[in-house]
Amino acid sequence: MKVKIRQIDGIALAAAGDTNHWVTMDGPEDFGGHSAGSRPMELLLMSLGSCTAMDVLSILQKKRVKLDDFQMEVESERAEEHPKVFTEIKLHFIFVGKGIRQKDVERAIELSTDKYCPATAMLKKSVKITNDYKIIEG
């Protein structure tokens, strides 16, 4: 896997990986940015969340669980001092549908976070990652 990063203006950047889809990143104005893109640490949380969400959705689909909607929220705590690493990350899954079984959801989350998601495997070596979920009967 390879990523290209290009300067747009100041610290505003654009990056593309093997898929050639460009993502913009930027910093706050008081740091020389324009606030015109996501921050790198936000993208790290988005990557973690989407990695495990894709696993969970794929596993539930294989179990023939029908979802009317799915959402996920990822929250983090960061260290006060530089380099201000994440100290805790919370993954909150929200499933909407009829007849969604708790054991199917729990197993899908467990498989993703313990076996399949490389982002989780890498980050959990240095940061506490927890998860919870809510099933809304739709």
Beta strands, then each sheet from edge to edge (+ up, - down):
strand 1: 4-9
strand 2: 12-16
strand 3: 22-25
strand 4: 69-78
strand 5: 86-97
strand 6: 128-137
sheet 1: 1+ 2- 3+
sheet 2: 4+ 5- 6-
end
